[in-house]
């Protein structure tokens, strides 16, 4: 069994755009399904992306590199590096494009650093 260590999450408060610390419970099977979609793109499409007990409808991402999901006015962007998964969860007034840019740039930076 693979251990998953989750330290801390910083999300943006939709009103003040300040860091808001949120602690979520991620299930190993949720992470396993996300990892499988990176290896087998499209595997999450029929069931949706589940994270912290929340279901997101999978929308177009980048095969093997980025998964995107939508739920109401918000959504999720997941970027894979060689050693990490980066999760960006957003709601209004943050837009999908803004979340994608932040998560993907951070992921690209970590990839450039060998992480």
C-alpha contacts under 8 A as a table, 3 or more apart, distances in Angstrom:
res1	aa1	res2	aa2	distance
4	X	28	X	7.68
8	X	21	X	7.33
8	X	22	X	7.69
8	X	23	X	6.91
9	X	21	X	5.81
9	X	22	X	5.92
9	X	23	X	6.58
10	X	19	X	5.63
10	X	20	X	5.71
10	X	21	X	4.95
10	X	22	X	6.72
11	X	19	X	5.59
11	X	20	X	5.14
11	X	21	X	6.23
11	X	22	X	7.02
11	X	88	X	7.69
11	X	89	X	7.11
11	X	90	X	7.61
12	X	16	X	7.97
12	X	17	X	5.11
12	X	18	X	5.46
12	X	19	X	4.98
12	X	20	X	5.70
12	X	90	X	7.55
13	X	16	X	5.64
13	X	17	X	4.74
13	X	18	X	5.40
13	X	19	X	6.29
13	X	20	X	5.68
14	X	17	X	5.59
14	X	91	X	6.70
14	X	92	X	6.01
14	X	93	X	5.71
14	X	94	X	6.82
15	X	93	X	7.73
24	X	52	X	5.74
25	X	52	X	5.23
25	X	53	X	7.95
26	X	30	X	6.75
26	X	31	X	7.27
26	X	51	X	6.13
26	X	52	X	4.80
26	X	53	X	7.66
27	X	30	X	5.24
27	X	31	X	6.67
27	X	51	X	7.55
27	X	52	X	6.92
28	X	31	X	5.23
28	X	32	X	6.07
29	X	32	X	4.87
29	X	33	X	6.06
30	X	33	X	5.23
30	X	34	X	6.37
30	X	49	X	7.78
30	X	50	X	5.83
30	X	51	X	5.87
30	X	52	X	7.95
31	X	34	X	5.09
31	X	35	X	6.15
31	X	51	X	7.68
32	X	35	X	5.08
32	X	36	X	6.09
33	X	36	X	5.00
33	X	37	X	6.32
33	X	44	X	7.13
33	X	49	X	7.88
34	X	37	X	5.16
34	X	38	X	6.64
34	X	44	X	7.41
34	X	49	X	7.19
35	X	38	X	5.25
35	X	39	X	6.61
36	X	39	X	5.07
36	X	40	X	5.74
36	X	41	X	7.77
36	X	43	X	7.15
37	X	40	X	4.77
37	X	41	X	4.72
37	X	42	X	6.17
37	X	43	X	5.23
37	X	44	X	6.02
37	X	64	X	7.43
38	X	41	X	5.60
38	X	63	X	6.95
38	X	64	X	4.33
38	X	65	X	6.56
38	X	66	X	7.76
38	X	67	X	7.83
38	X	80	X	7.84
39	X	64	X	6.18
40	X	43	X	5.97
40	X	64	X	7.67
41	X	44	X	7.71
41	X	63	X	5.78
41	X	64	X	6.35
42	X	45	X	5.30
43	X	46	X	6.99
44	X	47	X	5.59
44	X	48	X	5.23
44	X	49	X	5.90
44	X	58	X	6.87
45	X	48	X	5.36
45	X	49	X	7.64
45	X	57	X	7.39
45	X	58	X	5.53
45	X	59	X	7.90
48	X	55	X	6.20
48	X	56	X	5.62
48	X	57	X	4.95
48	X	58	X	5.57
49	X	55	X	5.65
49	X	56	X	5.03
49	X	57	X	6.37
49	X	58	X	6.18
49	X	69	X	6.85
50	X	53	X	6.05
50	X	54	X	5.41
50	X	55	X	4.45
50	X	56	X	6.20
51	X	54	X	5.32
51	X	55	X	6.66
55	X	71	X	7.37
56	X	69	X	5.09
56	X	70	X	5.15
56	X	71	X	5.17
56	X	75	X	6.87
56	X	76	X	7.54
57	X	69	X	5.16
57	X	70	X	5.12
57	X	71	X	6.42
58	X	67	X	7.41
58	X	68	X	5.89
58	X	69	X	4.29
58	X	70	X	6.49
59	X	67	X	7.66
59	X	68	X	5.49
59	X	69	X	5.35
59	X	70	X	6.88
60	X	67	X	7.34
60	X	68	X	6.35
61	X	65	X	7.86
61	X	66	X	5.27
61	X	67	X	4.82
61	X	68	X	5.36
62	X	65	X	5.42
62	X	66	X	4.80
62	X	67	X	6.60
63	X	66	X	6.57
63	X	67	X	7.75
64	X	80	X	7.89
65	X	79	X	5.92
65	X	80	X	5.51
65	X	81	X	7.79
66	X	77	X	7.00
66	X	78	X	5.55
66	X	79	X	4.62
66	X	80	X	6.50
66	X	104	X	7.88
67	X	77	X	5.85
67	X	78	X	5.09
67	X	79	X	6.67
68	X	75	X	7.52
68	X	76	X	5.68
68	X	77	X	4.56
68	X	78	X	6.35
69	X	75	X	5.36
69	X	76	X	5.02
69	X	77	X	6.49
70	X	73	X	7.60
70	X	74	X	6.08
70	X	75	X	4.10
70	X	76	X	6.40
71	X	74	X	5.34
71	X	75	X	5.15
72	X	75	X	7.38
73	X	91	X	6.01
73	X	92	X	6.24
74	X	89	X	7.52
74	X	90	X	5.29
74	X	91	X	3.95
74	X	92	X	6.33
74	X	95	X	7.86
74	X	96	X	7.55
75	X	89	X	5.85
75	X	90	X	5.51
75	X	91	X	6.60
75	X	96	X	7.10
76	X	87	X	6.95
76	X	88	X	5.48
76	X	89	X	4.44
76	X	90	X	6.28
76	X	99	X	7.88
77	X	86	X	7.97
77	X	87	X	5.88
77	X	88	X	5.04
77	X	89	X	6.60
77	X	99	X	6.91
77	X	100	X	6.03
77	X	103	X	6.88
78	X	85	X	6.59
78	X	86	X	5.49
78	X	87	X	4.69
78	X	88	X	6.38
78	X	103	X	7.36
79	X	85	X	5.73
79	X	86	X	5.11
79	X	87	X	6.77
79	X	103	X	6.66
79	X	104	X	6.23
79	X	107	X	6.11
80	X	83	X	7.87
80	X	84	X	6.07
80	X	85	X	4.70
80	X	86	X	6.45
80	X	107	X	7.00
81	X	84	X	5.18
81	X	85	X	6.28
81	X	86	X	7.96
81	X	107	X	6.24
81	X	108	X	7.81
81	X	110	X	6.99
81	X	111	X	5.74
81	X	115	X	6.44
82	X	111	X	6.91
82	X	114	X	7.47
82	X	115	X	5.70
83	X	115	X	5.42
84	X	115	X	7.29
86	X	103	X	6.67
86	X	107	X	6.81
87	X	103	X	7.12
88	X	99	X	6.29
88	X	100	X	7.71
88	X	103	X	5.97
89	X	99	X	7.56
90	X	94	X	6.21
90	X	95	X	7.51
90	X	96	X	7.50
90	X	99	X	6.67
91	X	94	X	5.76
91	X	95	X	7.35
92	X	95	X	6.55
94	X	98	X	6.43
94	X	99	X	6.98
95	X	98	X	5.23
95	X	99	X	6.39
96	X	99	X	5.20
96	X	100	X	6.04
97	X	100	X	5.06
97	X	101	X	6.10
98	X	101	X	5.17
98	X	102	X	6.28
99	X	102	X	5.26
99	X	103	X	6.11
100	X	103	X	5.36
100	X	104	X	5.80
101	X	104	X	5.32
101	X	105	X	5.89
102	X	105	X	5.39
102	X	106	X	6.18
103	X	106	X	5.23
103	X	107	X	6.08
104	X	107	X	4.94
104	X	108	X	5.98
105	X	108	X	5.01
105	X	109	X	6.08
106	X	109	X	5.09
106	X	110	X	6.28
107	X	110	X	5.12
107	X	111	X	6.13
108	X	111	X	4.99
108	X	112	X	6.12
109	X	112	X	5.07
109	X	113	X	6.35
110	X	113	X	4.98
110	X	114	X	6.38
110	X	115	X	5.04
111	X	114	X	5.06
111	X	115	X	5.16
112	X	115	X	7.35
